[in-house]
């Protein structure tokens, strides 16, 4: 397929009326969240944690693909690099601010915090499983993510202006150590913040499962954003049909990978048949949680698997956009399956009566992070102007030293 191949696009959308949407989401979400906090602090805490983990999953996945771009030196991902950088930069301070309610209401979410220090289930995990250890460990995670994103963003924006080779070298260097450290934080952060809602349970597959979730959600989000930016003619110089094919192929691959991880975790736990492990799944067979698990089997794996199987579907926006939106719903459902049963009150099934509180926390975070993302996106060029592969992405067979002396107009304002 030629890099010049493009699908005939409909006219650009008029998005002027959508500028106030983030503020509206924050307003509605803030009111519903406050009502939930007053009515039931525990349900609010679990709802806030669920929404937080959803957007953390997205941000970490975007950062991972920034690193992969620099390490693989691929031309097709030039178009997605800047958007991934902006999403990843939401980790700090955006996600750090949103984490504060989790830490402040920790005793309502993590029942181990109410246990005495000499309790054997807590003592063996000292010093992390202490109030101070929880805050310090969490701060270390955000500090690491700030260091990664700040270094990448600094050299990326400097590359736009100077085009110096050192910029590409530095980003590749930070991606080299960053992808390893990011992998470690992808393992330990969900264990501390999500798995610890039921601290007696453990699984060696949990970190790998969460890594797959990060990639799956990030790919679905990037596909939707690329479709929107392509229709607005913002990325028409560097974004081609084969870019959508590669994103769709990766989405298909991680659909399989995540299904394998979740089945492997279930198979190992259930086959071992140890009460200290199987209780986690036994709780999730009660009430409506059984139907949620069936939804995940068919909706999280089988439906996207068979839809994404044909090659040409991956470049069909009318099919792929609904699939990517479905991936958002399935990721949220999967995270709720992991988090919400940690509250004993929710052990009998999905807490539908608190669905408005869950919607409120999700809407508030979506509006808050969307507003931060749009400010970053409108402030800088929509794609890296002097990436070593930018001419390859444009389909121009020139050498890197033939880059123009002046920068193109900032397309983000479109």
Buried (B, 14 or more C-beta within 10 A) or exposed (E): EEBEEBEEEEEEEEEEEEEEBBEEBBBBBBEBBBBBBEEBBBBBBBBBBBBBBBBBBBBBBBBBBBBBBBBEEBBBBBBBBBBBBBBBBBBBEBBBEBBEBBBEBBBBBBBBBEBEEEEEEBEEBEEBBBEEBBEEBBEEBBEBBBBBBBBBBBBBBBBBEEBEEEBBEBBBBBBEEBBEEBBEBBBBBBBBBBBBBBBEBBBEBBBBBBBBBBBBBBBBBBBBBBBBBBBBBBBBBBBBBBBBBBBBBBBBBBBBBBBBBBEBBBEEBEEEEEEEBBBBBEBBEEBEBEEBBEBBBEBBBEBBBEBBEEEEBBBBBEBBBEBBEBBBEBBBBBBBBBBBBBBEEBBEBBBEEBEBBBBBBBBBBBBBBBBBBBEBBEEBBBBBBBBBBBBBBBBEEEEBEEBEEEEEEBBBEB
